[in-house]
Amino acid sequence: MAAVDLPAPRPAGAGTDPEIAVLDAGQGSQLRVFDAGLACCAVEVAAAIRRWQAQAPATVPAPVRNVFVVAGTVTDKLAPFVLAAYQQTPEPRRVLSFGACANSGGPYWDSYCVTKGVDQFIPVDVYVPGCPPRPEALLAGVQLLLGRGPAR
């Protein structure tokens, strides 16, 4: 049986963009969410985005804020892909680490192939704890990024 390996990450500008959701962030601005969903937390991120879009569809083409969401287990093999997607996210960008696995490796922290948190290779602005966190936790984290959430 032959070994299967992941392809090399594409350079910036090559291929298609990551999955993007455009949300109304209120006060005349939009929020573009780039979801790097890697495991079970990705389901909660998708639920939160759908909930947000149902509450307030994006209609205002004013200032755009880009949020890169890392949700789930980042393995050493996946880290270059996450880094490449982060680098392709337009400035100004903010990073939200969603769930125990993205924050610290979660229940898999002691595995030889799991990165001990996405902050090992990209800067993180907000950490959302949980395994997996609820969709409401993502929305609260985004509110923190926008400066309209509870104090840290």
Secondary structure, DSSP 8 states (H G I E B T S, - for coil): -----------TTSS----EEEEEEETTEEEEEEEEE-STHHHHHHHHHHHHHHHS-----S-EEEEEEEES--BTTTHHHHHHHHHHS-SSEEEEEESHHHHH-GGGTTSTTB-S-GGGTS--SEEE-SSS--HHHHHHHHHHHTT-S---
